[in-house]
Amino acid sequence: MTLAAYCADDLLMGEREVACFGVAIRQQIRLKHLEALWTLLQVSSKASIANAAKRALLRALLPQSLT
């Protein structure tokens, strides 16, 4: 499935929004490419994305004196 088809069908993006991606992205990029990129980034990064989000949330919620 192409990224353009996914955005149009599943995310319900309009034609004009999808057209902003450009021809190469609309025709060549498939969801498997994005999934592979995500996996590569997760494997190659030492920091956990979930841990970074948790730290950011705690900083936002806790008073400055506790952080």
Secondary structure, DSSP 4 states (H G I P E B T S, - for coil): -BHHHHHHHTS---HHHHHTT-HHHHHH-BHHHHHHHHHHHHHH-SS-HHHHHHHHHHHHHS-GGG-
